[in-house]
């Protein structure tokens, strides 16, 4: 059995939904686009600033000859809602256990299986490496870019997590990247609450609600008002996508939101202790920025709720130890009084 088929077979045994392979050639097709984003100040603090590191696997891992890409669906049919008086929304990407942990575990198991067949050197990443993981997924045949810049897989849709392993293995990488199948559909562009999708395949991440719920930087007033009651992430452009209708949903148990049911209790979150925060939200990927970022988002949600009764929940926050919380509470109170 050749190494490629062996890896494919083992990936199925390890419950990896999607797998593909590509070479170590630079992603030259993205250089101009990334340079334009940098020139227009559309890079975020979460991105690698060195463009060459983002597009050249051999800068990241000099021995690289091939890349193994994996995809795991997080699209779960979970519909139970908690009876919180004030509910804040958590995106599906933060349901259940932190996906970094889940994908790393699967890739480590796959690496162990490959080692049984051959010795090799490698480096692996889940959403934290400098390379553009979506381009790796596209080149490896896992999916194609939707107009919302998500990777769409024919079987699983776009609710997928991506991981990749840079290796020194000689693997046949005869995957052919799939052509885009969006056609004339522009539903995602029309549905984006903030206009972050500025055109087909063009996203301004600094206007994307997913980014806004994570950044520590000040959120412009006009964008705060468009965040609704979203506490972490945003699924709008994926929820309206026809390519996510009728797709296969593995319902991986790791991504079932047993602790949160996909929501937060806004009132409780505002005054939660670190110990309780870690207990309830510590396992989810959305906790990585700490409780104050999510508390800030909860304050924005209260302001967008437009119920003046919420002012009494905000007044004590004017004396909070965090300057950021005090600032946002003051803004929210003024907005609710309008």
Secondary structure, DSSP 8 states (H G I E B T S, - for coil): --HHHHHHHHHHHTT--EEEEEE----GGGHHHHHHHHHTT---TTS-S-HHHHH-HHHH-TT--EEEEEEEE-----------SSEEEE-GGGSSS-HHHHHHHHHHHHHHHHHHH----EEEESS-SSS-HHHHHHHTTS-EE-TTS-EEBTTTBT-EEEEEEEE---------------TT--HHHHH-TT--EEETTEE-GGG-HHHHTT--S---HHHHTTSTTEEE---HHHHT-GGGTT------GGGS-TTTTTEEEHHHHHT--HHHHHHHHTTSGGGTT-HHHHHHHHHHHHHHHT-GGGHHHHHGGGG-S-HHHHHHHHHHHHHHH-
